[in-house]
Each structure stands twice: as structure tokens, then as C-alpha cells.
Amino acid sequence: MIQRVHHKFSLHILPMLLAAMWGVIVMLLTGCGSAADDTSDDLSLRRVMTVQALRNLSPGTGCASEMEIIIDSMRTDKKDACYFAAVNVLIDQLFSDGRYSEADRLAVKMHEEANQMGDSLSLAMAKRVRAQMFYKLNQPQHALRELEPAAGYISHPLRSGKEFGTATNINEWLWIIYRSLGDTARMQQAGRLYSTLVHEREAAAGDIDSTGHFPVSALAFDAQTALDNDDYSHAEALLCEAACKVKKNVPARAYEHFYMVRSNLRAATGDWTGALADADTLLSTHSDFPWFYLDDLILKARILGMVGKHEESAKAYSHYIALHDSLSEMLSDQRLQDLTILYRSELESEHVRTHRFQMLGLGAVSLVLLILFATSAIHTVKQRKRNKLLVERLKELDRTAAYTSAVPVKESREPHDDSPIERLDRYMLTHRPYTNPGLSRKELSEFLKTTPDVVAQIIRTERGISVLSYINTFRLDEARRVLGSASGESIAEIASRLGFGTPRTLQRAFKERYDMSPSQYRSAASALQTSDDV
């Protein structure tokens, strides 16, 4: 659907070339400074001019990727006014392509980068870009919430061409939005601020704009104020002065406000032919900008109705309705989720909350880290104490067992009177078959002269564990004794010698039984030995 709309409003090659010239001129004045008082990096300037030319000469959806490549190189080299101006152009292109969420994410990123640099001018540009997006999405109130604070970011609008261009552009968009809302008072205020900036800039720097865009627009805004006050003669005088500054070789888009105000004045004074000619000029100028083209259609339909050309007026209204429905369908299909993203990430609220959230977040993270560190330290101390106590008890148990086995005991029965599990325990302790990694119930059954199933049943009944767990019990007891001694064997050597197969098997089994790793046990045993020596 969006491709059909763009195709319907596509321009011929000559107007494209003129639009490219106009875009580059405006970029020089409002994005990267002017020759009068700004020094620009030549490479950055060439790049931003290339981006603007791509936007004007290749309006299809394929040029955004080429713009992104150029802007990435600008981001890598140096972020400056030209970089942010180029990002502005890419955002406009993404929006025109219907890629609303991508355009919004890039605007948010632009705002973040400008904020990191402490660049108030670029912050103002970022908010203006988002305001334009909201306006084009038929959300003028949201656009105002973005745009109205942006003017306050520029404390010295006459200091350089960059500040002047951005400040006037913000007031120009405020004028457009207030007009769409029917807020005449604030529209006139924005127009006066724009005119004041232009007049003061001209007084300080002379001819500030070879295209005449700024003085023509300023005079048009003043003329609209006079027209709103029914002062037709003054409005006409201002527009005559503006007409003298219009350049024939500059695209009419540079003077869109002039043609709109003059059309209104001509309609009010009965010059229907002139009014319709200006309306047709606007329609031609905005043929690639459907959100403005709709306003021009309404203007022409109203004038045709005043003239009495009701059939043509009805046709213009029908065209308006068809285009409006087409655009509404397109936007409904593509912006449903994107609008939600735009609303959630409104930069106005972000600007207010960012610093506070950063401080709260930093404090919360620091507190969490402190708690985690303290908890970890306390846990480590407790774990070491617990490990030391466990090692001490196990060593005491080993000493008791060793003493008991060393005391002669009167034999009250023959060896064959021992139970199968007792004979099996003695066999494991004296012959140490567990050092064989392949030891299984088959070998144990051969020792007891019974079947493997019977051996498994004996161990399960008497010890409540499996055959493998029974074997590993002896392996772990021996591993613990080695770890608690002065032996310099590594974990891998102990695991291999005692039949565990791999160090990982030893570590896992040791951890399950003693709730500490072999290394922790060795460390605790060493610490216990040191304290005993002291």
C-alpha cells in the first residue's frame, strides 16, 4: 500500500534535481552551519550532502541502507553537527518508508548520543525529529509535547548558523502544528519569534540565505498574522515584499508558507484565479508529502467552492477522501504497534526521568553489589568454619577407628560366623579392590561366592545404598584421608589411583557426600593442622 502511495506522488527527474539542490542548501544553513561564521569538516560536509542527495534523488525504499552505511562511517570518525544532521535525514527517510519503529529507535539513539556529548543543539534536533514524526502520524498534541521544550535547549540562537537554523526550524514547525490545531494566538507567537530571529540575524550577518527561504517565510508568517487581523493591505504589502525575494531557480518547497498565505489572501480578496494558482503550486510542491498534500486539497476545494465551481470542488473533496482513506489504511496497517512504541518512549518524559533513574539505578546496583559482597563474605567465613569443624570431626572419627582396631579384642567367634556384609567390609578395607575403576558387583559376588543379584540385595538391605555407592564410600574415605595428610598428590592423581576414573567424578562424589570440594577439604585440613601446631 505504501509503495502505491509513493508511486502516486512520485516526482519527475528535474524537480528531483531542484529538490536536491534545495535540500543541500538548507542542510548547509541549518545542519552544519554557514560559511559566514562556522568552520565545517570537509569530509563530514561531503558525507551529509551525499545523504541529503540520496534522500532527494532516490526517494524509494532502497536508499535508506546506503544512508546508513555513510552515517555509520560518520559515527565512527566523529560525531558533530553534520553527523546529527545526516541522522535527521535518515530518520525522515525511514519514516517515509513506513519503518516507524526504526525511525523512532534511531531518534532515541540520536537523543542518547547527543545527551552523552552534552550537545544541547543536537538534543533539540532529536526532539524536533520526533515531533515531526508525531505530526505526520496525525498526533499534533504529542508533537507539541516533544517540540515545545526543544526551543529552550538553544540558549543563543544567533551565535552561529547551526543554532539559528535549528531555532528557526523549531518555530516553523510550531507554527505549522498550531495552525493545524486552530490555535491562532500561539501560531502568531511562533511566527513572531521566527521573524524576530530572521531580522536579528540579517542585521548581524547580512545576507544569511542565498535561497531567500528564511526572509520569505518570515514575511509570510507576518502576513498571516495581518490576515488573521483582517488587515488585508498590510498582508498584501508583506507578501509583495516576499515575492521579490523568491528565486525562480529554487524549488517552490522553499517558499511553501508564502504560497499558502498568499492563496488565503487572494481567496479573501476575491482573486480566485491567483488563489487557485497558488493552491496548485502547493499541490505540486507537496506531491511527495501526502500529509501536507491533504491540506492543500482542502484549500483548493474550499476556494473552488467559493468561486462556484461546485463540481470541481466536489471532485477535489472526493480526491481528498480517497487519499485520506488510503493513507489511513496504510498507517493503520503499519503503525499500530509502532505508535505504542512511540508513546512508551516519549523523549519528553525520558528527559525528565533519565538523570533521576540513573542515580537511583546506580544506587540500587551499588547497594545490591554491597549486599551480595557482604553476604558472600559472611557465607565464605561460615563455610570455612563449618568445613573446619567437619574435618575435625572426621579426623576424630578416624582416630577413634584406628584406636579401636589397634586394641586386641577377644575373639568370640570364628571368621566364618561373620555376616556377609561384615566379610565384605573387611575385604574392602584390607584388599582395597576399589582402586580398580572397573570394580562391580560381579567381583564382589565372586568374593562372597554368590550371585551379583544377591550381593546387590545384601548391600541394599544392610547399608541402604547401591553397589556403586557402597564402593565409592570406601574410595571417598581413602580420598579424604589422603587429602587430610601431607601428601602432595594432585586431585587427578588421587582420582586415578583410587579408581574414580576422572577428577570430575571424584569432585562430584566428594561434594555430594561432604558438601565441599576436595580442594576445600584439603584447605580446611591444612588450616586445622596449622592451628593444632600453634
C-alpha positions in Angstrom: 0.0 0.0 0.0 2.8 2.5 0.9 4.5 1.8 -2.4 1.3 2.7 -4.3 1.1 5.9 -2.4 4.7 6.8 -3.1 4.3 5.9 -6.7 1.2 8.1 -6.9 3.1 11.1 -5.6 6.5 10.5 -7.3 8.3 13.5 -8.9 9.9 13.9 -12.3 13.7 14.0 -12.6 14.0 17.8 -13.0 12.1 18.6 -9.8 14.1 16.0 -8.0 17.3 17.7 -9.0 16.0 21.1 -7.9 14.8 19.5 -4.6 18.3 18.0 -4.1 19.8 21.5 -4.6 17.4 23.0 -2.1 18.0 20.2 0.4 21.7 20.7 0.3 21.4 24.4 0.7 19.1 24.1 3.7 21.5 21.5 5.2 24.4 23.9 4.9 22.4 26.6 6.7 20.5 24.6 9.3 22.5 21.4 9.9 26.2 22.1 9.6 26.5 25.9 9.9 27.0 28.6 7.4 30.0 30.0 5.6 29.7 33.2 7.5 30.6 32.0 10.9 31.0 28.2 11.0 34.0 26.1 10.1 33.0 22.6 8.9 35.0 19.5 8.4 35.1 19.0 4.6 34.7 15.2 4.8 31.7 15.4 7.1 30.1 18.1 4.9 30.5 15.9 1.8 29.0 13.0 3.5 26.0 14.8 4.8 25.5 16.3 1.3 25.6 12.8 -0.1 23.0 11.6 2.4 20.7 14.6 1.6 21.2 14.0 -2.2 20.2 10.3 -1.7 17.1 11.4 0.1 16.0 13.8 -2.6 17.1 11.9 -5.7 16.3 8.3 -4.7 13.1 8.5 -2.6 12.5 4.8 -2.9 12.9 2.4 0.0 16.3 1.2 -1.1 18.3 4.4 -0.3 18.0 4.0 3.5 20.6 1.3 3.6 23.1 3.4 1.6 22.4 6.3 4.0 23.1 4.0 7.0 26.5 3.0 5.6 27.5 6.6 5.3 26.2 7.6 8.7 28.0 4.6 10.3 31.3 5.9 9.0 30.5 9.4 10.3 29.6 7.9 13.7 32.9 6.0 13.8 35.0 9.0 12.8 33.5 11.9 14.8 30.1 12.9 16.0 29.5 16.5 15.1 26.7 18.7 13.8 27.0 17.2 10.3 26.6 13.7 11.8 23.4 14.6 13.6 22.1 16.4 10.5 22.7 13.3 8.4 20.9 11.2 11.1 18.0 13.6 10.8 17.7 12.9 7.1 17.9 9.1 7.6 15.1 9.3 10.2 12.9 11.2 7.7 13.7 8.6 5.0 12.8 5.7 7.3 9.6 7.4 8.3 8.7 7.9 4.6 9.4 4.2 4.0 6.8 3.3 6.7 9.5 2.0 9.1 8.2 3.9 12.0 9.7 2.0 14.9 13.1 2.0 13.3 12.8 5.8 12.8 11.8 6.2 16.4 14.7 4.0 17.7 17.1 6.0 15.7 15.7 9.2 17.0 16.0 7.9 20.6 19.6 6.8 19.8 20.3 10.3 18.4 19.0 11.8 21.6 21.1 9.5 23.8 24.3 10.2 21.8 23.6 13.9 21.9 23.0 13.6 25.7 26.3 11.8 26.2 28.1 14.5 24.3 26.3 17.2 26.3 25.2 18.7 22.9 22.1 20.7 23.6 21.7 21.7 19.9 21.6 18.0 18.9 19.2 17.3 21.7 16.9 20.0 20.2 17.3 18.4 16.8 16.3 15.0 18.2 13.2 16.3 19.8 12.2 18.2 16.6 12.6 15.0 14.6 10.3 13.1 16.9 7.8 16.0 16.8 7.7 15.8 13.0 7.0 12.0 13.2 4.1 12.5 15.6 2.7 15.3 13.4 2.9 13.1 10.3 1.1 10.3 12.3 -1.7 12.8 12.9 -0.8 13.2 16.6 -0.3 17.0 16.9 -0.6 17.1 20.7 2.2 14.5 21.1 4.2 16.5 18.6 3.8 19.7 20.7 4.9 17.8 23.9 8.2 17.0 22.1 8.7 20.3 20.3 7.7 23.0 22.8 10.6 22.3 25.3 13.1 21.9 22.4 13.4 25.7 21.9 14.7 26.1 25.4 17.7 23.9 24.6 19.1 26.7 22.4 20.2 29.5 24.7 22.0 31.6 22.0 20.1 31.1 18.7 22.1 33.9 17.0 25.5 32.6 18.0 26.0 30.5 14.9 24.3 29.3 11.8 23.7 25.9 13.4 21.8 27.4 16.4 20.0 29.9 14.2 18.9 27.2 11.7 17.6 24.8 14.4 15.8 27.5 16.4 14.0 28.9 13.3 13.1 25.3 12.2 11.6 24.6 15.6 9.5 27.8 15.5 8.5 27.0 11.9 7.2 23.5 13.0 5.4 25.1 16.0 3.7 27.5 13.5 2.6 24.5 11.4 1.3 22.5 14.3 -0.5 25.4 16.0 -2.2 26.2 12.6 -3.4 22.6 12.3 -4.9 22.8 15.8 -6.5 26.1 15.1 -4.6 27.8 17.9 -4.2 31.2 16.2 -2.7 33.0 19.2 0.2 30.6 19.7 0.6 30.3 15.9 1.1 34.0 15.7 3.6 33.9 18.6 5.7 31.2 16.9 5.6 33.3 13.7 6.8 36.4 15.5 9.6 34.5 17.2 10.7 33.2 13.8 10.5 36.7 12.2 12.5 38.2 15.1 15.3 35.7 14.7 15.5 36.2 11.0 15.5 40.0 11.2 18.2 40.0 14.0 20.3 37.5 12.1 20.1 39.6 9.0 21.1 42.7 11.0 24.1 41.0 12.4 25.3 38.9 9.5 23.8 40.5 6.4 22.5 38.2 3.6 22.1 34.9 5.6 20.4 32.8 3.0 21.1 32.9 -0.8 17.8 31.0 -1.4 15.6 33.5 0.4 13.9 30.8 2.4 14.2 32.5 5.8 13.2 36.1 4.9 10.4 34.9 2.6 9.0 32.6 5.4 9.3 35.3 8.0 7.3 37.8 5.8 4.7 35.0 5.1 4.2 34.5 8.9 3.8 38.2 9.4 1.4 38.4 6.5 -0.7 35.6 8.0 -0.9 37.5 11.3 -2.1 40.6 9.4 -4.6 38.4 7.5 -5.9 37.0 10.7 -6.5 40.5 12.0 -8.3 41.4 8.7 -5.5 43.8 7.7 -5.5 42.9 4.1 -3.5 45.8 2.8 -0.6 45.2 5.2 -0.7 41.4 4.4 -0.5 42.2 0.7 2.4 44.6 1.2 4.3 42.0 3.2 3.6 39.3 0.5 4.7 41.7 -2.3 8.0 42.2 -0.4 8.3 38.4 0.0 7.6 37.8 -3.7 10.6 40.0 -4.6 12.9 37.6 -2.7 11.6 34.4 -4.3 14.2 32.8 -6.6 12.9 31.2 -9.7 15.7 28.6 -9.7 14.9 27.4 -6.2 12.2 24.7 -5.7 8.8 26.1 -4.6 9.1 24.0 -1.5 11.4 26.6 -0.1 8.5 29.0 -0.1 5.6 26.8 0.8 4.4 29.1 3.6 4.4 32.1 1.2 2.2 30.3 -1.4 -0.2 29.1 1.3 -0.6 32.5 2.9 -0.9 34.3 -0.5 -3.5 31.8 -1.6 -5.5 32.6 1.6 -5.2 36.3 1.0 -6.2 36.1 -2.7 -9.2 34.0 -1.8 -10.2 36.5 0.8 -9.9 39.4 -1.6 -11.7 37.6 -4.5 -8.6 36.9 -6.7 -9.8 33.3 -7.3 -7.5 32.7 -10.2 -4.4 33.6 -8.2 -5.7 31.7 -5.2 -6.1 28.6 -7.3 -2.7 29.0 -8.9 -1.0 29.2 -5.5 -3.0 26.1 -4.4 -1.9 24.2 -7.4 1.7 25.2 -6.7 1.4 23.8 -3.2 -0.1 20.6 -4.5 2.8 20.2 -6.9 5.3 21.0 -4.2 3.8 18.6 -1.8 3.1 15.8 -4.2 5.7 13.6 -2.4 4.4 14.6 1.0 0.9 13.3 1.4 0.4 14.6 4.9 0.7 18.2 3.5 -0.9 17.3 0.2 -4.2 16.6 2.1 -4.2 20.2 3.5 -3.6 21.6 0.0 -6.5 19.6 -1.4 -8.8 21.0 1.3 -7.5 24.5 0.5 -8.2 24.1 -3.2 -11.7 22.5 -2.7 -12.6 25.4 -0.4 -11.5 28.0 -3.0 -13.4 26.2 -5.8 -16.5 26.2 -3.7 -16.2 30.0 -3.1 -15.8 30.5 -6.9 -18.9 28.5 -7.5 -17.2 25.6 -9.2 -19.1 23.1 -7.1 -18.4 20.1 -9.4 -14.7 20.6 -9.3 -14.9 21.3 -5.6 -16.7 18.0 -5.0 -14.0 16.3 -7.1 -11.3 17.8 -5.0 -13.1 16.7 -1.8 -13.5 13.2 -3.3 -9.8 13.1 -4.1 -9.1 14.2 -0.5 -11.3 11.5 0.9 -9.8 8.8 -1.2 -6.3 9.8 -0.4 -7.1 10.2 3.3 -8.7 6.7 3.4 -5.7 5.3 1.6 -3.2 6.9 4.0 -5.4 5.9 7.0 -5.4 2.3 5.8 -1.7 2.4 5.3 -1.0 3.9 8.7 -3.4 1.5 10.4 -1.6 -1.5 8.9 1.9 -0.3 9.7 1.8 1.9 12.8 -0.4 0.1 15.2 2.5 -1.4 17.1 4.9 1.4 16.2 2.6 4.0 17.8 2.7 2.1 21.0 6.5 2.1 20.9 6.5 5.8 20.1 4.2 6.6 23.1 6.1 4.4 25.5 9.4 6.1 24.6 8.4 9.7 24.5 11.5 11.7 24.9 9.8 14.4 27.0 9.3 12.1 29.9 12.6 10.4 29.3 14.4 13.8 29.6 12.8 14.4 32.9 13.4 11.0 34.3 16.7 10.0 32.9 19.0 11.6 35.5 16.9 10.5 38.4 16.6 7.0 37.2 20.4 6.9 36.5 21.1 7.9 40.1 18.5 5.6 41.6 19.8 2.8 39.3 23.4 3.4 40.3 22.5 3.5 44.0 20.4 0.3 43.7 23.1 -1.5 41.8 25.7 -0.4 44.4 23.5 -1.5 47.3 22.8 -4.9 45.6 26.5 -5.4 45.0 27.3 -4.4 48.6 24.7 -6.8 49.9 26.0 -9.6 47.7 29.6 -8.9 48.7 28.7 -8.9 52.4 26.5 -12.0 52.0 29.3 -13.8 50.1 31.9 -12.8 52.7 29.7 -14.0 55.6 28.9 -17.2 53.8 32.5 -17.8 53.0 33.5 -17.4 56.6 30.7 -19.6 57.8 31.5 -22.2 55.2 35.2 -22.3 56.2 34.2 -22.7 59.9 31.8 -25.4 59.0 34.3 -27.2 56.8 36.9 -26.9 59.5 34.5 -28.4 62.1 33.6 -31.2 59.8 37.2 -32.0 59.0 38.0 -32.0 62.7 35.1 -34.4 63.5 36.1 -36.7 60.6 39.7 -36.8 61.8 38.5 -37.6 65.3 36.4 -40.4 63.9 39.4 -41.7 62.0 41.5 -41.6 65.2 38.8 -43.4 67.1 38.5 -46.1 64.5 42.3 -46.5 64.4 42.4 -46.9 68.2 39.6 -49.4 68.2 41.2 -51.5 65.6 44.5 -51.4 67.5 43.1 -52.7 70.8 43.1 -56.5 71.0 39.7 -58.0 71.2 39.0 -61.4 72.4 37.7 -63.5 69.6 34.3 -64.8 70.5 33.5 -66.3 67.1 35.2 -67.7 64.1 35.6 -65.6 60.9 33.0 -67.7 59.1 30.5 -66.6 61.7 30.7 -63.0 60.4 27.7 -61.8 58.3 28.2 -61.4 54.5 28.3 -57.6 54.8 30.9 -57.7 57.6 33.1 -60.0 55.5 32.6 -57.7 52.5 33.5 -54.6 54.6 36.7 -56.4 55.8 37.6 -57.4 52.3 37.2 -53.8 51.0 39.4 -52.4 53.8 42.1 -55.0 53.7 42.4 -55.8 50.0 41.3 -52.4 48.6 39.7 -53.7 45.4 38.0 -50.3 45.0 41.2 -49.0 43.4 40.1 -50.9 40.3 37.9 -48.5 38.3 36.1 -51.5 36.9 35.1 -53.0 40.2 31.4 -54.1 40.2 29.1 -56.4 42.0 30.4 -59.3 39.8 33.8 -59.2 41.5 32.2 -58.8 44.9 29.9 -61.8 44.3 32.9 -63.9 43.4 34.5 -63.0 46.8 31.3 -63.9 48.7 30.8 -66.9 46.4 27.2 -65.9 45.5 25.4 -64.2 42.6 25.7 -60.5 41.7 22.0 -60.0 42.5 22.4 -61.4 45.9 25.3 -59.0 46.6 23.2 -56.1 45.5 20.4 -57.2 47.8 22.8 -57.6 50.8 24.2 -54.1 50.3 20.8 -52.6 49.8 19.4 -54.3 52.9 22.3 -53.7 55.2 23.6 -50.3 54.0 20.6 -48.9 52.2 22.7 -47.9 49.1 23.5 -49.2 45.7 26.6 -51.3 44.9 28.3 -48.3 43.2 27.6 -46.0 46.2 29.0 -48.7 48.5 32.2 -49.0 46.5 32.6 -45.2 46.3 32.2 -44.9 50.1 35.5 -46.7 50.6 37.1 -44.7 47.8 35.9 -41.4 49.3 37.1 -42.4 52.8 40.5 -43.1 51.4 40.5 -39.9 49.3 39.6 -37.9 52.4 42.4 -39.4 54.4 44.9 -38.6 51.6 43.6 -35.1 51.3 43.9 -34.6 55.0 47.5 -35.8 55.1 50.7 -34.1 54.0 50.5 -36.0 50.7 51.3 -33.8 47.7 49.2 -35.8 45.3 47.0 -33.8 42.9 43.3 -34.3 42.7 43.8 -36.0 39.3 46.4 -38.4 40.7 44.1 -39.3 43.7 41.1 -39.9 41.4 43.2 -42.2 39.2 44.8 -44.2 42.0 41.6 -44.8 43.9 39.5 -45.9 40.9 37.4 -42.8 40.3 38.4 -42.7 36.7 38.3 -38.9 36.2 38.9 -35.9 38.6 35.4 -34.7 37.8 33.9 -38.0 39.1 35.8 -37.6 42.3 34.9 -34.0 42.7 31.2 -34.6 42.2 31.0 -37.6 44.6 33.1 -35.8 47.2 30.9 -32.7 47.1 27.7 -34.8 47.4 29.0 -36.6 50.5 30.9 -33.9 52.4 29.2 -30.8 50.9 32.6 -29.4 50.0 35.1 -29.9 47.1 38.3 -31.9 47.6 40.3 -28.7 47.4 38.2 -27.1 50.1 38.6 -30.1 52.3 42.4 -30.1 51.8 42.5 -26.4 52.6 40.3 -26.9 55.7 42.5 -29.8 56.9 45.7 -27.7 56.3 44.2 -24.9 58.3 43.3 -27.3 61.1 46.8 -28.7 61.2 48.3 -25.2 61.4 46.1 -24.3 64.3 46.9 -27.5 66.1 50.6 -26.9 65.6 50.3 -23.4 67.1 
